[in-house]
Amino acid sequence: MKTTDTYWFIFIANNILLLHDENGYHIPCAPHPPLPLKNWTLRQPLPALRGKACMAYSISVPPADMKGLETIGLRQSWHLLDKDFYQMAAKAYELLYWDSNTRYCGVCGAPMKRHTDISKRCTNCGKEVWPQVSPAIIVRIRKGDKILMVHALNFSRREMYGLVAGFVETGETLEECVRREVKEEVGVNIDNIRYFGSQPWPYPCGIMIGFTADYVDGDIHVQEEELSNAGWFGADNLPPIPDKMSIARQLIDDFLGTHD
């Protein structure tokens, strides 16, 4: 039987396995996986990429021989991979996460069985499940030549500031979520809410939906359970900001572009 090259998206302890050579970092591509998959715990077919098949695996124990291979955090891989490959890696991670969290039926507790590549069906009651995506909003609020930036308690970089963001609640529109999150987190009123763009956020299964808005009135009062500080910043006094992989950075860069 003829074998064809396949892109292997392999995760070990939530880190992706990359081939490292003189040309940089790559998703392994070969007829066979780059290491033994005897200890795999999850397996997920993926859509084709650049004319080649793709497969995702999660394995529990790394092999002893990792020559030429490295495991790297998914977020860190954004800086190392072409966009198409990072996005497929993100999709793989989300689907593996979904698979690991839907082994048993939420209604009757019986084992779930794969029905299609992206659905499962309960072996007892027939309930079907699909991967779930958690939508969240992020908004850049403008007041004259300044934007509102916040320091969240959960930021990995202690000095970094970002934008107001939060998860969409059941029964509300995206615009209602923007208004609510802004009011809850910083206490100000906004208007002229406009869609900016969106970005998959596979940590583990989100999508960030970006907006811009204009300040109307109100003094800043931070939500102390989530934020440590917030303030208005201009192009000439920005604090440290998120890296270029995030839609937060895209929103900030868009603001800065008006001041070039």
C-alpha angles and dihedrals in degrees: 000000000000115000123209133201116273131190108236115210101189124176125198115187090341093308121113121237113235133184110235120200140142090289096056133255125338143171104255111256121189140113089266133037116272093240138018114287097199092121097048115141100182133030127190131179113220135197117273118270124206091345096309133105119252131208131183126206136177115207126189103210125038115227121249093243110064097154110164092002131102135182114227133177114262093239091050091050090066088077093050106042135064111258094253092054095045091051092050090048089052091050090049092051093050093049093048089049090051091048093051092051099047103056093120133038116262091213106047104004096239121138117278120229126207110256100174133352089276105027140062133199128207113248090218113033100017097237111161126214134188132190111287124221121204111214120213131179129222122189138194110210117201128204111178107300095345136077130210113250129182138200110221122206091230098054111128091216107062096208098044125112125200141167134284110278139162146153123280113247126221113277099016132108121237090252091051089051091052092053093045096048092048092049093046097045103038107007099234132124122236140188141182094054110191132183114246107173144290140246134194108244107195099186080133110316115335141122121210115215113198127213139173124216142173126242115245107174146313137092122266114262112169124219098241094203090066109016135050097189145355135185149148116277132185132204091267098053108033117154120225107302137202120283124263096265093074131082086226088067091046090055092048093046089050089055091047090051089067089059100050 
